[in-house]
Each structure stands twice: as C-alpha cells, then as structure tokens.
Amino acid sequence: MVNKVEQKAGPDIGETLGNIQSKEEIDNILRHYMDSEQYSRMELITNIDVRRKIANAIAISHPESVFVNRGNEEDRKFIKELALKKGEESPLAMENHTIHFDLSQEQGRIVDRTFYIVDDFEDVSSLAKRMNRETALKEVKENFTGIMQGKVMIVGFYTRGPVGAKASNPAIEITSSAYVAHSAEILYRNAYSSFNSEVTRIGHFFTNIHSQGLNRPEDLPNARVLMDRHYKTTYAFKCTYAGNTLLLKKGNHRFAVDMAVYEKCGEEVAEHMFITGINGPKSSTSDPSNSCRITWCAGAAPSGCGKTTTAMAGNHFVGDDLAQMWIAEDGSIRAINPECGIFGIVEDVNWEGDPMLMENLRKAGAEVIWSNVLVDDKLVPHWVGNGEEPPESGINFQGRWHKNMVDANGKPIPMSHPNSRCTIASSALGNYSIEAENPKGVETRIFTYSGRDSDTMPPVWVAKNSEQGVVLGACIVSAATATEVGASGVKRAPWANAPFIPGSLGDYMDAQFKFFGNPKIAKDKKPVMAGLNYFLTHKARGGDSNKLLGEKRDVKVWLAWLERYTHNEVKAIERPIGYIPIYEDLKQLFSQLINKEYSIELYEKQFSLYVDNIVNRLDLQIEAYSKEKGIPDTLFSVLNSQKTELLALKQKVGAIVSPSILM
C-alpha cells in the first residue's frame, strides 16, 4: 500500500500565509499579541514546530489578544465566563447548565462544504469532497485573514486519549469561540503540562484552527471545513456547530484514520465506535462479594442509530463515539477513547431508555452544555422524545416557539431540533469506568456493526470469521440523519466511518482485513464480530405498523448474549449470514436482565430470515463496491458466497427461513 500521506505535498497553507518561520519571528509575534502572563505560559511549550503553528495562526487571523489555556480551574472559569459574556452560551435554571444555539441553518455537519486539501498526485475517498491546494490556500486567505479582529484567540493543548497510551494523539485547538473552547475542556484531556513530552513520544501533533467570524446566516455559504492531511492541520471558518468547529473531534479523527491506514496498517485502527464493558454472570452465586467478569465491546453505528444508547446500556462506560485500537504484545486488541466526554444527541433520550444520562440532565451536579433544545420561560430545557409533558412555549433553534407551530410551508416545527445535543463529562455518568483513563486500554473482545435497517436483518447475529466480520462493517446500511445538513434518503454507511475516511475505501478495507486477520492476535483473544439492528419493524414481518419490533431496553439482552457467546456459554444456529441465538437463551436473558417476557412468536418474527430482502441487500453492496477502485477481492468472495448459500436455502425451505428450520 502506498503511503500517500508521506508523499511530497505542496506548501503548508498556514506557513505560506502567516510567513512566520524563524525562532526570532515566532517569539516576536507571540510577544506582540500576548501579555506577559500569557507569554510566560508559552515558555512551557518549547517544541519549535508547535510554536510555529500557533504563531502563523496569529499572523493570519489578527486577534485582539491570545489566551493560553492551561486547563486548570482558573482558566476553565475564564473560558466559561467569556462564553456567557459574549452570548455564545446562556445560563439555565439548573446550576452548571448552559444553553448554546447554533444558527438555524447550521444544525449539523456541513458535509457539502467540508473538503480534503489534495495535491495533484493523490485521490481521496469517493464518498468525500476534495479541493486542490491552490484553491484551498485562496479560500483560507480570503476568509481567514483578519477573521479574529476584536476577538480573543484561545489556544489549548490536548491529548486525544490518555497520556502515555500507544494510540493517543496530541492536538492543538485554536479558536475564537469560547463555546468551542469550553466544549473542548469537557470533551478532551487538557495536556498543557505534558504536551511537549507527548509530542516527543508520539512524534507528531494535530493542529486545529477555527473562527466563527461574525456568525451570520449570510456568511454560511462561505463556511468551510478544510483538512490538510499532509500537515495534519484543519481550518474551519464561519461556522459554530461543534461537529464543524470542535476539530479535535471528527476533524482529527480523520487524521487518525489516515495514519492507521497508511502508516500503521494492520497494527492500529481508528474507528467511529463506542466502547462499553458488559458484565458476565457471577462465577459463584453463593458469594455476594464475588464480582462479575467484564467483557469489553466496541461498536460502530452512524449518528442517530443508537450508538450512545448502546454505550450507556453497557455496565462500564468508556466512550460513545470514537475509538483508537491496537494489537498489544499479549495478542489482545486494546482500545482507548480519544475523548473523555460525550457530545450526545438528546432526541428520544428518556428515563426508560437512558436513566444514567437522565440523572445528569434532570438533576443538579454535573456541568452540561445544551445545544439547540427548547428552553422554556423558566429556563428549563426540553426535547422531543423525553417522555415528559412539553411546555406551551419557549425559545429553540429557530427563535420563539409555541405548541402546534408550523413553518411557512405548513410543516410542523419540532420542539427541539433532531440533532439537539448535550455535552457532558464521561466521569459524571453512573456507569463510568476508571478504565477510560488506563493508557494500556481495555481488552476488546466484541465488535458490533449496526445501522438503520427496517426490513432485513435480525436484531443480532455473529460473523463466522474475521473476514465476514470486516464485511459486516463494510455493509452497514443507514438512513440520512439530522447530523448532516442537506443529506437525505437511504444510503450505505461503511463502518459508520465513511465520512471520516480520507483515502480510498479500498485502502481502508484492506487495512481492516489486515488488522482483524493479523496473526499477532492470540487465538484465545480473537474478537467476536457481530451485527446489531434495532430498527426492524412489525410491517417488515407481516404486520401493518411501522412500530419497532423491540424496545430500547432490549439492547441489554443483545449485548449480554454476545458476552455469553464470546465465552462459549450460549448456543447458536448457523445460517449463511452467520450465527443467530436460540430462543431458550434469549428468553432466560430477557427475564434475568430486564424482567421482560419474551415470546416465541416475537423471536420467530425477529430472527426469521427473509431471503429475498437479504439477497437484495447483498446485491446493493456488490453493485456499489464494483464501482470503487481497489476493493479487495475478499469482499466480493464473502458476499457472493453468502448469496449462493441463501439462494440454495430458499430453494430448499422457501423464502422465509424460520430459526427453528434445520436446527
């Protein structure tokens, strides 16, 4: 595989426009824009490349002043108070809760204005947008020059993952938005005091430069998120939604994916996955002090497809969105969360399905930044699907709101935007695990892949081998969600990571096969790779309702079954798509874990294979991947083999294969 990231690129845009190179030039501009206190803080940051990046960002954007954030209580208080003073956030009734509103036209990732900066010799993913370096330089020059005039530039030093972890990545966050800086302090580990040593240990760092500018609707057509993979630098301007501006998150995730594919192929992966620990049964029921075993699970799901819910359904929370993984010396797969907080969608979050999150959203204690929910006249936040009585009126993402409100076209305006969010530290959660800060990571034995599939796949099934498991991830199908501005319809969502894969899908897939098929993975530590589907409907199984065939709380059962399967404690039925549970095991788990009666009729509906639907799903993937360059033959071999087996099964027993048939 060609390491496209290390091939010679054109000039660094920041250095070209800032024109700051020498140590003396760097020092002069830092002294000019920083008072003595802020300049003294920079003395701890001795790496010349880091200092040059910051100096050039200053030279381009011309802030009124620069604040160096050390991540201590004093600096965090300054940033929060600045956000309130500037009106980027407003206080709510509950202590430590604030509300932030993005522009009504920017309620999600601006995928149509997000580009990889490319040079003549390279390609990017067919599912991404590209901009040549010359055009990108012009865009940054025209839009970023002087954009921070009259504003405070906040510079923060973070590590994406625990300090000392093999797969952590140091990163600088530079922004004129106090809201973005405040969010970074909740979601990431401030590593000011150890940043130099981490850069030396890791050998690189990411740079993120953002300004919201004047934050006006008329500027949004010129908003951009531009990612320079060669210089590991992201530029974002004229936008405020955290998915576009908190570049430590998805912006830097893209760089981490790139490095895993081209620099550490087969040794590391960077995934759009939650990490959660699942309790197994106690080894001795007679000893009340005997602890349960913990089996760690990581899972991919596109935004809005249950990823946070699944992470919270586990017993030991590490993360709900991103994961960095590597193969350790003992042959295990280890995982860390680059983040230490959650930026979670709140629509349909309620006491029934998400009690631990609701504890923090409805009871005082934890610091929470809300975004784009409804705030009533008593300064209490509300959102769609919270299971509570909605208020008569309030303020939401589009302004003043009241019950039964419609837009100019007569379409109902929801109480809160579907992409409304809450930002909260992971340590506030009731099921938070201190293993989240373990630089050795957690030993990960289960990998799940899920999307929004209303009519095809069962709630849970296990791949027969690692090749089938990788193909499971490649074949996630979803529906466009409110996280992406302007997107609509059903779409493929490979690994739920496709928007964040800079290079070709073929290269990424090859790296997946090499990682999960790596002989360094010990035989007794090989992961279980499984599909999850929470969105199967009654209509898809002979009914007349689009109501789901399951409930949110069922997630605990699917995860528990996978945990027992990993340790060979439950049985399974072999099918062309993989292994599915037997009824007796599920019935017992439903009763034990969620005190729910699980009928044989529901089991038959959920786990019968509708062969024609599955074959159509396979054909969709075969056709789509046939149009891609460099897709490994293994993918087509797995898909065609499954199709052949399914058609043979159909010929033998019919188009609907009950789980009880051929047991």
HELIX and SHEET records of a PDB file:
HELIX    1   1 ILE A   13  GLY A   18  1                                   6    
HELIX    2   2 LYS A   23  TYR A   33  1                                  11    
HELIX    3   3 SER A   36  MET A   42  1                                   7    
HELIX    4   4 ILE A   48  SER A   61  1                                  14    
HELIX    5   5 GLU A   73  LYS A   86  1                                  14    
HELIX    6   6 VAL A  111  ARG A  113  5                                   3    
HELIX    7   7 ARG A  133  PHE A  144  1                                  12    
HELIX    8   8 ALA A  178  LEU A  187  1                                  10    
HELIX    9   9 TYR A  192  SER A  194  5                                   3    
HELIX   10  10 PHE A  195  ILE A  202  1                                   8    
HELIX   11  11 PRO A  217  ASN A  222  5                                   6    
HELIX   12  12 ALA A  242  THR A  245  1                                   4    
HELIX   13  13 LYS A  250  TYR A  262  1                                  13    
HELIX   14  14 LYS A  307  ALA A  313  1                                   7    
HELIX   15  15 PRO A  355  ARG A  362  1                                   8    
HELIX   16  16 SER A  426  ALA A  428  5                                   3    
HELIX   17  17 ILE A  434  GLU A  437  5                                   4    
HELIX   18  18 SER A  466  ALA A  474  1                                   9    
HELIX   19  19 PRO A  494  ALA A  496  5                                   3    
HELIX   20  20 ALA A  498  PHE A  500  5                                   3    
HELIX   21  21 LEU A  505  PHE A  516  1                                  12    
HELIX   22  22 LYS A  523  LYS A  525  5                                   3    
HELIX   23  23 LYS A  539  ARG A  541  5                                   3    
HELIX   24  24 LYS A  552  ASP A  554  5                                   3    
HELIX   25  25 VAL A  555  THR A  566  1                                  12    
HELIX   26  26 TYR A  583  ILE A  594  1                                  12    
HELIX   27  27 ILE A  600  PHE A  607  1                                   8    
HELIX   28  28 VAL A  611  SER A  626  1                                  16    
HELIX   29  29 ASP A  633  VAL A  653  1                                  21    
SHEET    1   A 8 SER A  65  ASN A  69  0                                        
SHEET    2   A 8 VAL A 152  ARG A 160  1                                        
SHEET    3   A 8 ASN A 169  THR A 175 -1                                        
SHEET    4   A 8 PHE A 206  SER A 211  1                                        
SHEET    5   A 8 THR A 233  PHE A 237  1                                        
SHEET    6   A 8 ARG A 224  ASP A 228 -1                                        
SHEET    7   A 8 THR A 114  VAL A 118  1                                        
SHEET    8   A 8 ARG A 130  ASN A 132  1                                        
SHEET    1   B 3 SER A  65  ASN A  69  0                                        
SHEET    2   B 3 VAL A 152  ARG A 160  1                                        
SHEET    3   B 3 ARG A 189  ASN A 190 -1                                        
SHEET    1   C 5 SER A  90  PRO A  91  0                                        
SHEET    2   C 5 HIS A  97  HIS A 100 -1                                        
SHEET    3   C 5 VAL A 368  SER A 371  1                                        
SHEET    4   C 5 ARG A 421  ALA A 425 -1                                        
SHEET    5   C 5 GLY A 341  ILE A 345 -1                                        
SHEET    1   D 7 GLU A 268  GLU A 271  0                                        
SHEET    2   D 7 ALA A 323  ILE A 327 -1                                        
SHEET    3   D 7 ILE A 333  ILE A 336 -1                                        
SHEET    4   D 7 VAL A 442  SER A 450 -1                                        
SHEET    5   D 7 CYS A 292  ALA A 300  1                                        
SHEET    6   D 7 MET A 273  LYS A 282 -1                                        
SHEET    7   D 7 HIS A 316  GLY A 319 -1                                        
SHEET    1   E 6 GLU A 268  GLU A 271  0                                        
SHEET    2   E 6 ALA A 323  ILE A 327 -1                                        
SHEET    3   E 6 ILE A 333  ILE A 336 -1                                        
SHEET    4   E 6 VAL A 442  SER A 450 -1                                        
SHEET    5   E 6 VAL A 528  LEU A 532  1                                        
SHEET    6   E 6 VAL A 460  VAL A 462 -1                                        
SHEET    1   F 2 LEU A 374  VAL A 375  0                                        
SHEET    2   F 2 PRO A 381  HIS A 382 -1                                        
SHEET    1   G 2 SER A 393  ASN A 396  0                                        
SHEET    2   G 2 GLY A 399  HIS A 402 -1                                        
SHEET    1   H 2 VAL A 477  ALA A 479  0                                        
SHEET    2   H 2 VAL A 490  ARG A 492 -1                                        
SHEET    1   I 2 ALA A 572  ARG A 575  0                                        
SHEET    2   I 2 GLY A 578  PRO A 581 -1                                        
SHEET    1   J 2 LEU A 609  TYR A 610  0                                        
SHEET    2   J 2 ILE A 656  VAL A 657 -1                                        
END                                                                             
